[in-house]
Amino acid sequence: MWIILGGIAAIILGVLGLINWWSLFLKALAALIPFILVVGGVFAVIIGISTVKERAEEKREEAAEQSTESDKS
């Protein structure tokens, strides 16, 4: 029950804060968007590099597997 009341109080205070400091909220949002884009871009590059490395490793393993199979024949 206390959690629900705390949540309602947080919502009310949040709405009042947005009304009172709307211009500051927009400035903060404008400052956060480039930061989020940079961080997201860095993560995308890291994930892309990791994926390329994994695919290269899989190809190497397949090539090694095929060469050992051909040696056995």
PDB file of N, CA, C and O in Angstrom, chain B, residues numbered from 101:
ATOM      1  N   MET B 101       0.828  -1.189   0.000  1.00  0.00           N
ATOM      2  CA  MET B 101       0.000   0.000   0.000  1.00  0.00           C
ATOM      3  C   MET B 101       0.875   1.257   0.000  1.00  0.00           C
ATOM      4  O   MET B 101       0.585   2.224  -0.703  1.00  0.00           O
ATOM      5  N   TRP B 102       1.956   1.231   0.802  1.00  0.00           N
ATOM      6  CA  TRP B 102       2.837   2.400   0.878  1.00  0.00           C
ATOM      7  C   TRP B 102       3.552   2.637  -0.444  1.00  0.00           C
ATOM      8  O   TRP B 102       3.848   3.775  -0.808  1.00  0.00           O
ATOM      9  N   ILE B 103       3.824   1.554  -1.153  1.00  0.00           N
ATOM     10  CA  ILE B 103       4.497   1.698  -2.440  1.00  0.00           C
ATOM     11  C   ILE B 103       3.585   2.418  -3.436  1.00  0.00           C
ATOM     12  O   ILE B 103       4.041   3.268  -4.201  1.00  0.00           O
ATOM     13  N   ILE B 104       2.307   2.076  -3.421  1.00  0.00           N
ATOM     14  CA  ILE B 104       1.359   2.729  -4.327  1.00  0.00           C
ATOM     15  C   ILE B 104       1.249   4.216  -3.993  1.00  0.00           C
ATOM     16  O   ILE B 104       1.258   5.060  -4.888  1.00  0.00           O
ATOM     17  N   LEU B 105       1.145   4.532  -2.702  1.00  0.00           N
ATOM     18  CA  LEU B 105       1.056   5.942  -2.299  1.00  0.00           C
ATOM     19  C   LEU B 105       2.336   6.701  -2.660  1.00  0.00           C
ATOM     20  O   LEU B 105       2.281   7.848  -3.102  1.00  0.00           O
ATOM     21  N   GLY B 106       3.481   6.057  -2.468  1.00  0.00           N
ATOM     22  CA  GLY B 106       4.744   6.682  -2.853  1.00  0.00           C
ATOM     23  C   GLY B 106       4.818   6.911  -4.350  1.00  0.00           C
ATOM     24  O   GLY B 106       5.324   7.940  -4.797  1.00  0.00           O
ATOM     25  N   GLY B 107       4.313   5.950  -5.138  1.00  0.00           N
ATOM     26  CA  GLY B 107       4.295   6.109  -6.590  1.00  0.00           C
ATOM     27  C   GLY B 107       3.392   7.249  -7.024  1.00  0.00           C
ATOM     28  O   GLY B 107       3.744   8.019  -7.917  1.00  0.00           O
ATOM     29  N   ILE B 108       2.237   7.360  -6.401  1.00  0.00           N
ATOM     30  CA  ILE B 108       1.316   8.456  -6.726  1.00  0.00           C
ATOM     31  C   ILE B 108       1.940   9.800  -6.371  1.00  0.00           C
ATOM     32  O   ILE B 108       1.838  10.760  -7.135  1.00  0.00           O
ATOM     33  N   ALA B 109       2.590   9.866  -5.200  1.00  0.00           N
ATOM     34  CA  ALA B 109       3.252  11.112  -4.796  1.00  0.00           C
ATOM     35  C   ALA B 109       4.369  11.467  -5.778  1.00  0.00           C
ATOM     36  O   ALA B 109       4.545  12.636  -6.119  1.00  0.00           O
ATOM     37  N   ALA B 110       5.122  10.467  -6.233  1.00  0.00           N
ATOM     38  CA  ALA B 110       6.202  10.719  -7.193  1.00  0.00           C
ATOM     39  C   ALA B 110       5.649  11.233  -8.513  1.00  0.00           C
ATOM     40  O   ALA B 110       6.222  12.137  -9.120  1.00  0.00           O
ATOM     41  N   ILE B 111       4.544  10.664  -8.954  1.00  0.00           N
ATOM     42  CA  ILE B 111       3.926  11.127 -10.203  1.00  0.00           C
ATOM     43  C   ILE B 111       3.478  12.576 -10.075  1.00  0.00           C
ATOM     44  O   ILE B 111       3.725  13.390 -10.964  1.00  0.00           O
ATOM     45  N   ILE B 112       2.822  12.891  -8.973  1.00  0.00           N
ATOM     46  CA  ILE B 112       2.333  14.262  -8.764  1.00  0.00           C
ATOM     47  C   ILE B 112       3.496  15.245  -8.708  1.00  0.00           C
ATOM     48  O   ILE B 112       3.456  16.294  -9.352  1.00  0.00           O
ATOM     49  N   LEU B 113       4.528  14.913  -7.946  1.00  0.00           N
ATOM     50  CA  LEU B 113       5.694  15.801  -7.849  1.00  0.00           C
ATOM     51  C   LEU B 113       6.400  15.924  -9.198  1.00  0.00           C
ATOM     52  O   LEU B 113       6.886  16.999  -9.551  1.00  0.00           O
ATOM     53  N   GLY B 114       6.456  14.827  -9.948  1.00  0.00           N
ATOM     54  CA  GLY B 114       7.086  14.868 -11.265  1.00  0.00           C
ATOM     55  C   GLY B 114       6.334  15.764 -12.232  1.00  0.00           C
ATOM     56  O   GLY B 114       6.944  16.536 -12.971  1.00  0.00           O
ATOM     57  N   VAL B 115       5.012  15.665 -12.230  1.00  0.00           N
ATOM     58  CA  VAL B 115       4.209  16.515 -13.115  1.00  0.00           C
ATOM     59  C   VAL B 115       4.352  17.978 -12.714  1.00  0.00           C
ATOM     60  O   VAL B 115       4.504  18.846 -13.573  1.00  0.00           O
ATOM     61  N   LEU B 116       4.303  18.253 -11.413  1.00  0.00           N
ATOM     62  CA  LEU B 116       4.475  19.638 -10.950  1.00  0.00           C
ATOM     63  C   LEU B 116       5.857  20.168 -11.313  1.00  0.00           C
ATOM     64  O   LEU B 116       6.001  21.327 -11.702  1.00  0.00           O
ATOM     65  N   GLY B 117       6.861  19.327 -11.186  1.00  0.00           N
ATOM     66  CA  GLY B 117       8.215  19.726 -11.558  1.00  0.00           C
ATOM     67  C   GLY B 117       8.329  20.022 -13.046  1.00  0.00           C
ATOM     68  O   GLY B 117       8.978  20.989 -13.445  1.00  0.00           O
ATOM     69  N   LEU B 118       7.693  19.187 -13.867  1.00  0.00           N
ATOM     70  CA  LEU B 118       7.725  19.443 -15.310  1.00  0.00           C
ATOM     71  C   LEU B 118       7.014  20.742 -15.661  1.00  0.00           C
ATOM     72  O   LEU B 118       7.464  21.483 -16.535  1.00  0.00           O
ATOM     73  N   ILE B 119       5.912  21.018 -14.987  1.00  0.00           N
ATOM     74  CA  ILE B 119       5.187  22.262 -15.256  1.00  0.00           C
ATOM     75  C   ILE B 119       6.031  23.470 -14.850  1.00  0.00           C
ATOM     76  O   ILE B 119       6.134  24.438 -15.604  1.00  0.00           O
ATOM     77  N   ASN B 120       6.628  23.415 -13.676  1.00  0.00           N
ATOM     78  CA  ASN B 120       7.401  24.564 -13.167  1.00  0.00           C
ATOM     79  C   ASN B 120       8.707  24.766 -13.926  1.00  0.00           C
ATOM     80  O   ASN B 120       9.123  25.903 -14.148  1.00  0.00           O
ATOM     81  N   TRP B 121       9.362  23.667 -14.327  1.00  0.00           N
ATOM     82  CA  TRP B 121      10.686  23.775 -14.933  1.00  0.00           C
ATOM     83  C   TRP B 121      10.697  23.216 -16.351  1.00  0.00           C
ATOM     84  O   TRP B 121      11.650  22.545 -16.749  1.00  0.00           O
ATOM     85  N   TRP B 122       9.644  23.490 -17.112  1.00  0.00           N
ATOM     86  CA  TRP B 122       9.534  22.963 -18.463  1.00  0.00           C
ATOM     87  C   TRP B 122      10.691  23.403 -19.351  1.00  0.00           C
ATOM     88  O   TRP B 122      11.233  22.593 -20.103  1.00  0.00           O
ATOM     89  N   SER B 123      11.072  24.664 -19.274  1.00  0.00           N
ATOM     90  CA  SER B 123      12.171  25.153 -20.129  1.00  0.00           C
ATOM     91  C   SER B 123      13.496  24.495 -19.760  1.00  0.00           C
ATOM     92  O   SER B 123      14.299  24.179 -20.638  1.00  0.00           O
ATOM     93  N   LEU B 124      13.728  24.287 -18.470  1.00  0.00           N
ATOM     94  CA  LEU B 124      14.953  23.592 -18.059  1.00  0.00           C
ATOM     95  C   LEU B 124      14.932  22.128 -18.498  1.00  0.00           C
ATOM     96  O   LEU B 124      15.959  21.561 -18.870  1.00  0.00           O
ATOM     97  N   PHE B 125      13.743  21.532 -18.448  1.00  0.00           N
ATOM     98  CA  PHE B 125      13.599  20.152 -18.905  1.00  0.00           C
ATOM     99  C   PHE B 125      13.953  20.045 -20.384  1.00  0.00           C
ATOM    100  O   PHE B 125      14.648  19.113 -20.790  1.00  0.00           O
ATOM    101  N   LEU B 126      13.481  20.985 -21.187  1.00  0.00           N
ATOM    102  CA  LEU B 126      13.788  20.959 -22.618  1.00  0.00           C
ATOM    103  C   LEU B 126      15.278  21.157 -22.878  1.00  0.00           C
ATOM    104  O   LEU B 126      15.848  20.532 -23.772  1.00  0.00           O
ATOM    105  N   LYS B 127      15.907  22.039 -22.085  1.00  0.00           N
ATOM    106  CA  LYS B 127      17.356  22.245 -22.245  1.00  0.00           C
ATOM    107  C   LYS B 127      18.120  20.972 -21.876  1.00  0.00           C
ATOM    108  O   LYS B 127      19.072  20.596 -22.560  1.00  0.00           O
ATOM    109  N   ALA B 128      17.704  20.317 -20.801  1.00  0.00           N
ATOM    110  CA  ALA B 128      18.362  19.075 -20.392  1.00  0.00           C
ATOM    111  C   ALA B 128      18.161  17.994 -21.446  1.00  0.00           C
ATOM    112  O   ALA B 128      19.077  17.230 -21.749  1.00  0.00           O
ATOM    113  N   LEU B 129      16.960  17.938 -21.996  1.00  0.00           N
ATOM    114  CA  LEU B 129      16.675  16.963 -23.044  1.00  0.00           C
ATOM    115  C   LEU B 129      17.527  17.235 -24.282  1.00  0.00           C
ATOM    116  O   LEU B 129      18.049  16.312 -24.907  1.00  0.00           O
ATOM    117  N   ALA B 130      17.658  18.499 -24.621  1.00  0.00           N
ATOM    118  CA  ALA B 130      18.482  18.875 -25.771  1.00  0.00           C
ATOM    119  C   ALA B 130      19.952  18.527 -25.523  1.00  0.00           C
ATOM    120  O   ALA B 130      20.678  18.207 -26.464  1.00  0.00           O
ATOM    121  N   ALA B 131      20.388  18.588 -24.283  1.00  0.00           N
ATOM    122  CA  ALA B 131      21.770  18.233 -23.964  1.00  0.00           C
ATOM    123  C   ALA B 131      21.962  16.722 -23.925  1.00  0.00           C
ATOM    124  O   ALA B 131      23.048  16.233 -24.235  1.00  0.00           O
ATOM    125  N   LEU B 132      20.938  15.986 -23.555  1.00  0.00           N
ATOM    126  CA  LEU B 132      21.068  14.536 -23.432  1.00  0.00           C
ATOM    127  C   LEU B 132      21.018  13.811 -24.776  1.00  0.00           C
ATOM    128  O   LEU B 132      21.648  12.765 -24.937  1.00  0.00           O
ATOM    129  N   ILE B 133      20.293  14.343 -25.719  1.00  0.00           N
ATOM    130  CA  ILE B 133      20.125  13.649 -26.998  1.00  0.00           C
ATOM    131  C   ILE B 133      21.465  13.416 -27.708  1.00  0.00           C
ATOM    132  O   ILE B 133      21.711  12.290 -28.139  1.00  0.00           O
ATOM    133  N   PRO B 134      22.341  14.415 -27.852  1.00  0.00           N
ATOM    134  CA  PRO B 134      23.643  14.131 -28.493  1.00  0.00           C
ATOM    135  C   PRO B 134      24.479  13.129 -27.701  1.00  0.00           C
ATOM    136  O   PRO B 134      25.162  12.289 -28.287  1.00  0.00           O
ATOM    137  N   PHE B 135      24.427  13.214 -26.381  1.00  0.00           N
ATOM    138  CA  PHE B 135      25.179  12.274 -25.541  1.00  0.00           C
ATOM    139  C   PHE B 135      24.677  10.851 -25.749  1.00  0.00           C
ATOM    140  O   PHE B 135      25.475   9.923 -25.884  1.00  0.00           O
ATOM    141  N   ILE B 136      23.368  10.676 -25.776  1.00  0.00           N
ATOM    142  CA  ILE B 136      22.786   9.354 -25.984  1.00  0.00           C
ATOM    143  C   ILE B 136      23.147   8.826 -27.369  1.00  0.00           C
ATOM    144  O   ILE B 136      23.425   7.637 -27.529  1.00  0.00           O
ATOM    145  N   LEU B 137      23.145   9.703 -28.366  1.00  0.00           N
ATOM    146  CA  LEU B 137      23.526   9.279 -29.716  1.00  0.00           C
ATOM    147  C   LEU B 137      24.981   8.827 -29.771  1.00  0.00           C
ATOM    148  O   LEU B 137      25.295   7.827 -30.416  1.00  0.00           O
ATOM    149  N   VAL B 138      25.871   9.555 -29.100  1.00  0.00           N
ATOM    150  CA  VAL B 138      27.291   9.179 -29.087  1.00  0.00           C
ATOM    151  C   VAL B 138      27.475   7.836 -28.388  1.00  0.00           C
ATOM    152  O   VAL B 138      28.165   6.958 -28.906  1.00  0.00           O
ATOM    153  N   VAL B 139      26.867   7.671 -27.223  1.00  0.00           N
ATOM    154  CA  VAL B 139      27.007   6.418 -26.477  1.00  0.00           C
ATOM    155  C   VAL B 139      26.400   5.263 -27.268  1.00  0.00           C
ATOM    156  O   VAL B 139      26.987   4.183 -27.335  1.00  0.00           O
ATOM    157  N   GLY B 140      25.233   5.481 -27.864  1.00  0.00           N
ATOM    158  CA  GLY B 140      24.617   4.441 -28.682  1.00  0.00           C
ATOM    159  C   GLY B 140      25.470   4.083 -29.882  1.00  0.00           C
ATOM    160  O   GLY B 140      25.569   2.912 -30.248  1.00  0.00           O
ATOM    161  N   GLY B 141      26.087   5.079 -30.498  1.00  0.00           N
ATOM    162  CA  GLY B 141      26.974   4.825 -31.627  1.00  0.00           C
ATOM    163  C   GLY B 141      28.192   4.016 -31.230  1.00  0.00           C
ATOM    164  O   GLY B 141      28.611   3.117 -31.959  1.00  0.00           O
ATOM    165  N   VAL B 142      28.760   4.330 -30.085  1.00  0.00           N
ATOM    166  CA  VAL B 142      29.919   3.576 -29.601  1.00  0.00           C
ATOM    167  C   VAL B 142      29.527   2.120 -29.360  1.00  0.00           C
ATOM    168  O   VAL B 142      30.252   1.206 -29.754  1.00  0.00           O
ATOM    169  N   PHE B 143      28.381   1.904 -28.713  1.00  0.00           N
ATOM    170  CA  PHE B 143      27.925   0.533 -28.486  1.00  0.00           C
ATOM    171  C   PHE B 143      27.676  -0.195 -29.798  1.00  0.00           C
ATOM    172  O   PHE B 143      28.010  -1.373 -29.919  1.00  0.00           O
ATOM    173  N   ALA B 144      27.095   0.487 -30.787  1.00  0.00           N
ATOM    174  CA  ALA B 144      26.830  -0.138 -32.080  1.00  0.00           C
ATOM    175  C   ALA B 144      28.134  -0.545 -32.759  1.00  0.00           C
ATOM    176  O   ALA B 144      28.216  -1.630 -33.334  1.00  0.00           O
ATOM    177  N   VAL B 145      29.142   0.301 -32.699  1.00  0.00           N
ATOM    178  CA  VAL B 145      30.443  -0.034 -33.298  1.00  0.00           C
ATOM    179  C   VAL B 145      31.071  -1.221 -32.578  1.00  0.00           C
ATOM    180  O   VAL B 145      31.603  -2.126 -33.221  1.00  0.00           O
ATOM    181  N   ILE B 146      31.015  -1.225 -31.253  1.00  0.00           N
ATOM    182  CA  ILE B 146      31.586  -2.340 -30.477  1.00  0.00           C
ATOM    183  C   ILE B 146      30.880  -3.643 -30.818  1.00  0.00           C
ATOM    184  O   ILE B 146      31.531  -4.670 -31.016  1.00  0.00           O
ATOM    185  N   ILE B 147      29.558  -3.610 -30.887  1.00  0.00           N
ATOM    186  CA  ILE B 147      28.799  -4.816 -31.210  1.00  0.00           C
ATOM    187  C   ILE B 147      29.097  -5.260 -32.636  1.00  0.00           C
ATOM    188  O   ILE B 147      29.218  -6.456 -32.900  1.00  0.00           O
ATOM    189  N   GLY B 148      29.214  -4.308 -33.554  1.00  0.00           N
ATOM    190  CA  GLY B 148      29.541  -4.646 -34.940  1.00  0.00           C
ATOM    191  C   GLY B 148      30.899  -5.302 -35.068  1.00  0.00           C
ATOM    192  O   GLY B 148      31.045  -6.302 -35.771  1.00  0.00           O
ATOM    193  N   ILE B 149      31.887  -4.752 -34.399  1.00  0.00           N
ATOM    194  CA  ILE B 149      33.239  -5.337 -34.436  1.00  0.00           C
ATOM    195  C   ILE B 149      33.225  -6.734 -33.840  1.00  0.00           C
ATOM    196  O   ILE B 149      33.854  -7.645 -34.378  1.00  0.00           O
ATOM    197  N   SER B 150      32.516  -6.910 -32.739  1.00  0.00           N
ATOM    198  CA  SER B 150      32.417  -8.218 -32.096  1.00  0.00           C
ATOM    199  C   SER B 150      31.766  -9.236 -33.023  1.00  0.00           C
ATOM    200  O   SER B 150      32.200 -10.385 -33.095  1.00  0.00           O
ATOM    201  N   THR B 151      30.730  -8.814 -33.727  1.00  0.00           N
ATOM    202  CA  THR B 151      30.045  -9.712 -34.665  1.00  0.00           C
ATOM    203  C   THR B 151      30.960 -10.111 -35.810  1.00  0.00           C
ATOM    204  O   THR B 151      30.995 -11.278 -36.200  1.00  0.00           O
ATOM    205  N   VAL B 152      31.695  -9.159 -36.347  1.00  0.00           N
ATOM    206  CA  VAL B 152      32.624  -9.464 -37.445  1.00  0.00           C
ATOM    207  C   VAL B 152      33.689 -10.443 -36.969  1.00  0.00           C
ATOM    208  O   VAL B 152      34.030 -11.379 -37.692  1.00  0.00           O
ATOM    209  N   LYS B 153      34.218 -10.243 -35.772  1.00  0.00           N
ATOM    210  CA  LYS B 153      35.228 -11.159 -35.229  1.00  0.00           C
ATOM    211  C   LYS B 153      34.659 -12.562 -35.033  1.00  0.00           C
ATOM    212  O   LYS B 153      35.326 -13.552 -35.333  1.00  0.00           O
ATOM    213  N   GLU B 154      33.429 -12.648 -34.531  1.00  0.00           N
ATOM    214  CA  GLU B 154      32.808 -13.960 -34.330  1.00  0.00           C
ATOM    215  C   GLU B 154      32.608 -14.683 -35.653  1.00  0.00           C
ATOM    216  O   GLU B 154      32.866 -15.883 -35.747  1.00  0.00           O
ATOM    217  N   ARG B 155      32.150 -13.966 -36.680  1.00  0.00           N
ATOM    218  CA  ARG B 155      31.952 -14.588 -37.993  1.00  0.00           C
ATOM    219  C   ARG B 155      33.282 -15.067 -38.576  1.00  0.00           C
ATOM    220  O   ARG B 155      33.354 -16.145 -39.166  1.00  0.00           O
ATOM    221  N   ALA B 156      34.331 -14.263 -38.407  1.00  0.00           N
ATOM    222  CA  ALA B 156      35.644 -14.667 -38.910  1.00  0.00           C
ATOM    223  C   ALA B 156      36.131 -15.919 -38.177  1.00  0.00           C
ATOM    224  O   ALA B 156      36.705 -16.816 -38.794  1.00  0.00           O
ATOM    225  N   GLU B 157      35.902 -15.981 -36.872  1.00  0.00           N
ATOM    226  CA  GLU B 157      36.310 -17.146 -36.091  1.00  0.00           C
ATOM    227  C   GLU B 157      35.517 -18.381 -36.523  1.00  0.00           C
ATOM    228  O   GLU B 157      36.078 -19.473 -36.615  1.00  0.00           O
ATOM    229  N   GLU B 158      34.224 -18.218 -36.787  1.00  0.00           N
ATOM    230  CA  GLU B 158      33.417 -19.342 -37.252  1.00  0.00           C
ATOM    231  C   GLU B 158      33.912 -19.855 -38.600  1.00  0.00           C
ATOM    232  O   GLU B 158      33.963 -21.064 -38.826  1.00  0.00           O
ATOM    233  N   LYS B 159      34.275 -18.942 -39.493  1.00  0.00           N
ATOM    234  CA  LYS B 159      34.789 -19.359 -40.800  1.00  0.00           C
ATOM    235  C   LYS B 159      36.109 -20.109 -40.650  1.00  0.00           C
ATOM    236  O   LYS B 159      36.345 -21.101 -41.339  1.00  0.00           O
ATOM    237  N   ARG B 160      36.972 -19.631 -39.746  1.00  0.00           N
ATOM    238  CA  ARG B 160      38.245 -20.320 -39.510  1.00  0.00           C
ATOM    239  C   ARG B 160      38.004 -21.728 -38.969  1.00  0.00           C
ATOM    240  O   ARG B 160      38.662 -22.683 -39.382  1.00  0.00           O
ATOM    241  N   GLU B 161      37.043 -21.845 -38.032  1.00  0.00           N
ATOM    242  CA  GLU B 161      36.745 -23.162 -37.464  1.00  0.00           C
ATOM    243  C   GLU B 161      36.176 -24.102 -38.527  1.00  0.00           C
ATOM    244  O   GLU B 161      36.527 -25.282 -38.560  1.00  0.00           O
ATOM    245  N   GLU B 162      35.299 -23.587 -39.396  1.00  0.00           N
ATOM    246  CA  GLU B 162      34.745 -24.408 -40.464  1.00  0.00           C
ATOM    247  C   GLU B 162      35.834 -24.850 -41.429  1.00  0.00           C
ATOM    248  O   GLU B 162      35.840 -25.998 -41.874  1.00  0.00           O
ATOM    249  N   ALA B 163      36.746 -23.956 -41.754  1.00  0.00           N
ATOM    250  CA  ALA B 163      37.839 -24.304 -42.660  1.00  0.00           C
ATOM    251  C   ALA B 163      38.732 -25.364 -42.025  1.00  0.00           C
ATOM    252  O   ALA B 163      39.161 -26.301 -42.699  1.00  0.00           O
ATOM    253  N   ALA B 164      39.009 -25.222 -40.747  1.00  0.00           N
ATOM    254  CA  ALA B 164      39.847 -26.205 -40.058  1.00  0.00           C
ATOM    255  C   ALA B 164      39.127 -27.549 -39.985  1.00  0.00           C
ATOM    256  O   ALA B 164      39.751 -28.601 -40.127  1.00  0.00           O
ATOM    257  N   GLU B 165      37.819 -27.511 -39.764  1.00  0.00           N
ATOM    258  CA  GLU B 165      37.026 -28.721 -39.693  1.00  0.00           C
ATOM    259  C   GLU B 165      37.013 -29.442 -41.032  1.00  0.00           C
ATOM    260  O   GLU B 165      37.143 -30.665 -41.087  1.00  0.00           O
ATOM    261  N   GLN B 166      36.858 -28.686 -42.106  1.00  0.00           N
ATOM    262  CA  GLN B 166      36.847 -29.280 -43.446  1.00  0.00           C
ATOM    263  C   GLN B 166      38.206 -29.844 -43.809  1.00  0.00           C
ATOM    264  O   GLN B 166      38.291 -30.880 -44.469  1.00  0.00           O
ATOM    265  N   SER B 167      39.272 -29.177 -43.387  1.00  0.00           N
ATOM    266  CA  SER B 167      40.599 -29.681 -43.715  1.00  0.00           C
ATOM    267  C   SER B 167      40.911 -30.976 -42.952  1.00  0.00           C
ATOM    268  O   SER B 167      41.591 -31.857 -43.481  1.00  0.00           O
ATOM    269  N   THR B 168      40.417 -31.094 -41.710  1.00  0.00           N
ATOM    270  CA  THR B 168      40.646 -32.321 -40.969  1.00  0.00           C
ATOM    271  C   THR B 168      39.802 -33.459 -41.532  1.00  0.00           C
ATOM    272  O   THR B 168      40.229 -34.613 -41.499  1.00  0.00           O
ATOM    273  N   GLU B 169      38.606 -33.153 -42.052  1.00  0.00           N
ATOM    274  CA  GLU B 169      37.772 -34.169 -42.664  1.00  0.00           C
ATOM    275  C   GLU B 169      38.390 -34.652 -43.976  1.00  0.00           C
ATOM    276  O   GLU B 169      38.348 -35.843 -44.282  1.00  0.00           O
ATOM    277  N   SER B 170      38.954 -33.744 -44.738  1.00  0.00           N
ATOM    278  CA  SER B 170      39.560 -34.128 -46.006  1.00  0.00           C
ATOM    279  C   SER B 170      40.853 -34.923 -45.766  1.00  0.00           C
ATOM    280  O   SER B 170      41.213 -35.774 -46.579  1.00  0.00           O
ATOM    281  N   ASP B 171      41.550 -34.650 -44.653  1.00  0.00           N
ATOM    282  CA  ASP B 171      42.765 -35.390 -44.327  1.00  0.00           C
ATOM    283  C   ASP B 171      42.427 -36.841 -43.950  1.00  0.00           C
ATOM    284  O   ASP B 171      43.192 -37.761 -44.241  1.00  0.00           O
ATOM    285  N   LYS B 172      41.276 -37.031 -43.303  1.00  0.00           N
ATOM    286  CA  LYS B 172      40.868 -38.357 -42.877  1.00  0.00           C
ATOM    287  C   LYS B 172      40.455 -39.229 -44.055  1.00  0.00           C
ATOM    288  O   LYS B 172      40.557 -40.454 -43.979  1.00  0.00           O
ATOM    289  N   SER B 173      39.991 -38.621 -45.141  1.00  0.00           N
ATOM    290  CA  SER B 173      39.505 -39.395 -46.290  1.00  0.00           C
ATOM    291  C   SER B 173      40.590 -40.006 -47.102  1.00  0.00           C
ATOM    292  O   SER B 173      40.313 -40.681 -48.094  1.00  0.00           O
TER     293      SER B 173
END
